[in-house]
């Protein structure tokens, strides 16, 4: 090989050459999206713990020839054993190890449980209804997916080449529906069991909407409430005893075991983390679950989710349909929480609820509660709603896990 040929071969290994090839424009678009997410996180402060890993993962996964997000290739030998033919990129291995297996969502739930104070929910139990109402978006997205499947030429179940992508449309609908709860870990865990081929786009959609809560929710909250309603000051919450806080996770877990075993992995890890916190005898474990472990898993999960924002996965009609359904479902979930709070005020005006906390019923913890508090402070600088909003917010976490359990139990039966 002469010097000119060597230079030509070297040129073909550069990123510039890769971007100039067919499909290279898609990589440029997705890298731009990753940079936008970084800007939103650093400049606007929109959930940087999520958006920075996701955005950086999107950038890394769209670098030509780097294969950072490639998956491990396995082959079956003549003796029937499975051998690794080629290891995937490091982010691809994060994805296989933690997302495809369902491990990361469970560890995240344990960390969330260790950080959660169920006191606001126990002090004002009727906020549980707000968390339940916000799950309505899940079922809207489910039915919306079934209707989209009826459009000629559009299919979630079958690829254009005839390859089966899921067992039935209900399997896909159940997975997409969970996006409406704005709970990334629950969406990943459910999809891994119902429609694993859609793990990538559903994980991206769920975590994107979780991170963009400060953009999506305020306009809806303001459109559905009056200025007077947004200024409602709620009564001081009663003190919740330590005994109540210890009994609550045990009771919830027992009920889950008896009535909905399919939700036990999620609910069980959430309540286990909470027991670590409330027992006061496992401070080291609680601190690890809240901080070191939670942060480590968040980094790997964020990069892995971002890796699915590659051009070949993201820029297609099916993924855009999932994003649209998830967005509408999330907006409906937010709206239903606000509207139910307004209805509760009509039924029981002697103990008014600020309707803004109804929007916190989606299970994006604690982002949705912080947004409700922020919008409330804009109307009345002395009206602190954060603790009140945490009631429906943690109820939403339980609600989305229960909804996921129902779907995981019923879909295989109904969908065949």
C-alpha positions in Angstrom: 0.0 0.0 0.0 1.5 3.3 -1.1 1.4 6.6 0.9 -1.6 7.9 -1.0 -3.6 4.8 -0.3 -2.6 4.9 3.4 -3.9 8.5 3.6 -7.1 7.5 2.0 -7.7 4.7 4.4 -6.8 7.0 7.3 -9.4 9.5 5.9 -12.0 6.8 5.9 -11.6 6.3 9.7 -12.3 10.0 10.6 -15.5 11.3 12.0 -15.8 13.8 9.2 -15.9 11.0 6.6 -18.5 9.2 8.7 -20.7 12.2 8.9 -20.5 12.6 5.1 -21.8 9.1 4.4 -25.4 8.0 4.0 -27.2 8.6 7.3 -24.5 10.9 8.6 -26.9 13.8 8.7 -29.0 11.8 11.3 -26.0 11.5 13.5 -25.4 15.3 13.3 -29.1 15.9 14.2 -29.0 13.7 17.2 -25.7 15.1 18.4 -27.4 18.5 18.2 -30.2 17.2 20.3 -27.7 15.9 22.9 -26.1 19.4 23.0 -29.5 20.9 23.4 -30.2 18.7 26.4 -26.8 19.8 27.9 -27.7 23.4 27.4 -31.2 22.9 29.0 -29.5 21.3 32.0 -26.6 23.7 32.5 -28.2 27.0 31.4 -31.9 26.5 32.4 -31.3 24.1 35.3 -33.8 21.5 34.0 -33.0 18.3 35.9 -29.2 18.3 35.3 -28.8 14.9 37.0 -30.8 13.3 34.3 -30.3 15.5 31.2 -26.5 15.7 31.4 -25.9 11.9 31.3 -28.7 11.5 28.7 -27.4 14.3 26.5 -23.8 13.1 26.7 -24.9 9.6 26.0 -26.7 10.8 22.9 -23.5 12.6 21.7 -21.3 9.6 22.3 -23.6 7.1 20.7 -23.8 9.1 17.4 -20.0 9.3 16.9 -19.3 7.4 13.6 -17.2 4.3 13.9 -16.7 4.6 17.7 -19.2 1.8 18.4 -19.5 3.1 22.0 -23.2 2.0 22.2 -22.8 -1.3 20.3 -24.2 -4.4 22.0 -22.3 -7.6 22.8 -22.4 -10.2 20.0 -23.0 -13.8 21.1 -23.0 -16.9 19.0 -23.9 -20.5 19.6 -21.0 -23.0 19.2 -21.2 -26.4 17.8 -21.4 -27.8 21.3 -24.6 -25.8 22.0 -22.9 -23.4 24.3 -23.3 -19.6 23.9 -20.0 -17.8 23.4 -19.2 -14.1 23.2 -18.1 -13.2 19.7 -17.4 -9.5 20.4 -18.0 -7.4 23.4 -20.1 -4.3 23.0 -19.1 -0.7 23.7 -19.1 0.4 27.3 -22.4 2.2 27.2 -23.9 -0.7 25.3 -22.9 -2.9 28.2 -24.5 -0.5 30.7 -27.7 -0.9 28.7 -27.6 -4.7 28.6 -26.5 -5.1 32.2 -28.9 -2.6 33.8 -31.8 -1.6 31.5 -32.5 -4.8 29.4 -32.2 -6.9 32.6 -34.5 -4.5 34.6 -31.8 -4.2 37.3 -31.3 -0.4 37.2 -35.1 0.4 37.7 -35.2 -1.7 40.9 -32.0 -0.1 42.3 -33.5 3.4 41.5 -36.7 2.5 43.3 -34.7 1.4 46.3 -32.9 4.7 46.3 -36.1 6.7 45.9 -37.6 4.8 48.8 -34.6 5.7 51.0 -35.1 9.3 50.1 -38.9 9.4 50.4 -40.8 10.7 53.4 -44.3 9.3 53.3 -45.3 11.7 56.1 -47.1 14.2 53.8 -49.2 11.4 52.4 -50.0 9.9 55.8 -50.8 13.4 57.1 -53.3 14.0 54.3 -54.4 10.6 52.9 -56.9 12.1 50.4 -53.9 13.3 48.3 -53.6 9.6 47.4 -56.6 10.2 45.1 -54.6 12.9 43.3 -51.8 10.4 42.7 -54.3 7.9 41.4 -56.0 10.5 39.1 -52.7 11.4 37.5 -52.3 7.8 36.3 -55.3 8.3 33.9 -52.8 9.3 31.2 -51.4 5.7 31.3 -54.7 4.3 30.0 -55.2 7.1 27.5 -51.8 6.2 25.9 -52.8 2.5 26.0 -56.0 3.1 24.0 -54.2 5.6 21.8 -51.6 3.0 20.8 -54.3 0.4 19.9 -56.1 3.0 17.7 -52.8 4.0 16.0 -52.2 0.3 15.1 -55.4 0.5 13.0 -54.0 3.1 10.7 -53.1 1.4 7.4 -49.4 1.1 6.8 -48.5 1.8 10.5 -47.7 -1.0 12.9 -46.1 -1.3 16.3 -46.3 -5.1 16.1 -44.7 -5.9 12.8 -41.6 -4.3 11.2 -41.7 -3.2 7.5 -39.8 -6.4 6.6 -42.4 -8.6 8.4 -40.4 -9.2 11.5 -42.5 -9.5 14.7 -41.7 -6.8 17.1 -44.1 -7.8 19.9 -46.4 -10.6 20.9 -49.5 -8.4 20.4 -50.6 -4.7 20.2 -51.6 -4.9 23.9 -48.0 -5.7 24.9 -46.8 -2.6 23.1 -49.7 -0.5 24.3 -49.1 -1.4 27.9 -45.4 -0.5 27.6 -46.1 2.9 25.9 -48.9 3.6 28.4 -46.6 3.6 31.4 -44.9 6.7 29.9 -48.0 8.7 30.9 -47.0 8.2 34.6 -43.7 10.1 34.0 -41.9 7.3 35.8 -38.7 6.2 33.9 -37.8 3.2 36.1 -41.3 1.8 35.9 -41.5 2.3 32.2 -38.2 0.4 31.7 -39.1 -2.4 34.0 -42.6 -2.9 32.4 -41.3 -2.7 28.8 -38.5 -5.2 29.5 -41.2 -7.7 30.3 -43.9 -6.8 27.8 -42.2 -5.4 24.7 -38.4 -5.5 25.0 -37.9 -4.4 21.4 -39.2 -1.0 22.4 -37.0 -0.5 25.4 -34.9 2.1 23.7 -37.5 4.6 22.5 -39.7 4.1 25.5 -36.8 4.7 27.9 -35.9 7.9 26.0 -39.5 9.1 26.0 -40.1 8.4 29.7 -36.9 10.0 31.0 -37.2 13.0 28.6 -40.6 13.9 29.9 -39.4 13.4 33.5 -36.6 15.8 32.9 -38.8 18.3 31.0 -41.5 18.5 33.7 -40.6 22.2 34.4 -41.4 23.0 30.8 -44.5 20.8 30.2 -46.4 21.2 33.4 -46.6 24.9 34.2 -48.7 26.0 31.2 -51.2 23.2 31.8 -51.4 24.1 35.5 -52.0 27.8 34.8 -54.5 27.1 32.0 -56.7 24.9 34.3 -56.7 27.1 37.4 -57.6 30.6 38.3 -55.3 33.0 40.1 -57.4 32.7 43.2 -57.1 28.9 43.2 -53.3 29.1 42.7 -53.1 31.3 45.8 -54.9 28.9 48.1 -52.9 28.4 51.3 -53.3 24.9 52.7 -53.6 23.9 56.3 -50.5 22.9 58.2 -49.9 19.1 58.0 -50.3 17.1 61.2 -47.3 15.4 62.8 -46.8 11.8 61.7 -45.3 9.5 64.2 -42.3 7.2 63.6 -44.5 4.2 64.2 -46.9 5.2 61.4 -43.9 5.7 59.1 -42.6 2.2 59.8 -45.9 0.5 59.6 -46.9 2.1 56.3 -44.3 0.5 54.0 -44.9 -2.9 55.6 -48.7 -2.7 55.1 -48.3 -1.5 51.5 -45.9 -4.4 50.8 -48.2 -7.0 52.4 -51.2 -5.7 50.3 -49.1 -5.8 47.2 -48.0 -9.4 47.9 -51.6 -10.5 48.5 -53.4 -8.6 45.7 -50.8 -7.8 43.0 -47.7 -9.9 43.1 -46.6 -8.7 39.7 -45.9 -5.3 41.1 -43.9 -6.6 44.1 -40.4 -6.1 42.6 -41.0 -2.4 42.2 -43.1 -1.8 45.3 -40.9 -4.2 47.3 -37.7 -2.3 46.5 -39.4 1.1 47.1 -40.6 0.0 50.6 -37.3 -1.7 51.4 -35.5 1.5 50.7 -38.0 3.4 52.9 -37.6 0.9 55.8 -33.8 1.5 55.6 -34.5 5.2 56.1 -37.2 5.0 58.8 -35.9 2.2 60.9 -33.0 4.4 62.1 -30.8 1.4 62.7 -29.4 1.1 59.1 -28.1 4.6 58.6 -25.1 3.4 56.6 -27.2 1.4 54.2 -29.8 4.2 53.9 -27.0 6.7 53.1 -25.5 4.4 50.5 -28.9 3.8 48.8 -29.6 7.5 48.8 -26.3 8.8 47.6 -23.4 6.6 46.4 -25.5 3.8 44.8 -28.2 6.1 43.5 -25.7 8.5 41.9 -23.7 5.6 40.3 -26.8 4.0 38.9 -28.1 7.3 37.6 -24.9 8.0 35.7 -25.0 4.6 34.0 -28.7 4.7 33.4 -28.6 8.2 31.9 -25.7 7.3 29.6 -27.5 4.1 28.5 -30.8 5.9 27.9 -28.9 8.5 25.9 -27.3 5.8 23.8 -30.7 4.9 22.4 -31.0 8.4 20.9 -28.9 7.2 18.0 -30.2 8.3 14.6 -31.1 4.8 13.4 -33.3 4.2 16.5 -34.7 7.6 17.1 -35.4 9.1 13.6 -38.3 6.9 12.5 -42.1 7.1 12.5 -42.6 4.5 15.2 -40.4 6.3 17.7 -42.0 9.6 16.9 -45.4 8.1 17.5 -44.3 6.8 20.9 -43.0 10.2 21.8 -46.2 11.9 20.7 -48.4 9.4 22.7 -46.2 9.7 25.7 -46.4 13.5 25.7 -50.2 13.6 25.3 -50.5 11.0 28.1 -48.3 13.0 30.4 -50.3 16.1 29.7 -53.5 14.3 30.4 -52.2 12.8 33.6 -51.2 16.3 34.8 -54.6 17.7 33.9 -56.5 15.0 35.6 -54.6 15.6 38.9 -55.4 19.3 38.8 -59.0 18.8 37.8 -59.6 16.2 40.6 -58.2 18.7 43.1 -60.7 21.3 41.9 -63.5 18.8 42.2 -62.4 17.9 45.7 -62.6 21.6 46.6 -66.2 21.7 45.4 -67.1 18.6 47.4 -65.3 19.6 50.6 -64.8 23.4 50.6 -64.0 23.6 54.3 -60.6 22.1 53.8 -59.4 23.5 50.4 -56.6 22.0 48.4 -54.5 24.1 46.1 -55.1 22.5 42.7 -51.5 23.0 41.7 -50.5 20.0 43.9 -52.7 17.8 41.8 -50.2 18.1 39.0 -47.6 16.5 41.3 -49.6 13.3 41.1 -47.4 12.1 38.2 -44.6 10.1 39.7 -41.7 12.3 38.6 -40.2 12.6 42.1 -39.4 15.2 43.3 -39.5 17.2 40.1 -43.3 17.5 39.9 -43.6 18.6 43.5 -40.9 21.2 43.1 -42.7 22.6 40.0 -46.0 22.8 41.9 -44.2 24.7 44.7 -42.5 27.1 42.2 -45.7 27.9 40.4 -47.4 28.5 43.7 -44.7 30.9 44.9 -45.0 32.9 41.7 -48.6 33.7 42.7 -47.9 34.1 46.4 -44.3 34.4 47.7 -45.4 33.2 51.1 -47.3 30.1 49.9 -45.0 27.1 50.3 -46.6 24.0 48.7 -43.6 21.6 48.6 -44.6 19.4 51.5 -48.2 19.4 50.5 -47.2 18.4 46.9 -45.0 15.6 48.1 -48.2 13.7 49.2 -49.6 13.2 45.7 -46.1 12.9 44.3 -45.2 9.8 46.3 -48.7 8.5 45.8 -48.0 8.8 42.1 -44.9 6.6 42.5 -47.0 3.9 44.2 -49.8 4.4 41.7 -47.6 4.0 38.6 -46.0 0.8 40.1 -49.5 -0.6 40.8 -50.6 0.3 37.2 -47.5 -1.4 35.9 -48.3 -4.5 38.0 -51.9 -4.6 36.6 -50.6 -4.3 33.0 -47.9 -7.0 33.5 -50.6 -9.3 35.0 -53.4 -8.7 32.5 -51.7 -8.1 29.2 -50.2 -11.6 28.8 -53.7 -13.0 29.5 -55.6 -10.6 27.2 -52.9 -10.3 24.5 -52.1 -14.0 24.3 
